[in-house]
């Protein structure tokens, strides 16, 4: 999903290299380094979001483990990432759009966490 979000930037980067005549650099960047970088940043960002889920879990006193929070963060990112990709294709993004998508993710993620039962004493 993160790869799809970054694909327009990758295509733009590749077309700039092709226009300059650097075909060998284009192949190296687009086929190997760019996908690896996108995957690494995707996994890192989901891990950071799951860590914030630990904070929400502690405040709400819910029975959740990190592995489940990681999966929940991934699912909660689906709509904001698809919206961002769509908006980025047709319009120029700005801070308001980014904040709106972060608030949408926070709402979905918090609702998912609150759906789980509280810890028993």
Secondary structure by P-SEA (a helix, b strand, c coil): cccccaaaaaaaaaaaaaaacaaaaaaaaacccaaaaaaaaaaaaaaaaaaaaaaaaaaacccccaaaaaaaaaaaaaaaaaaaaaaaacccccaaaaaaaaaaaaaaaaaaaaccccccc
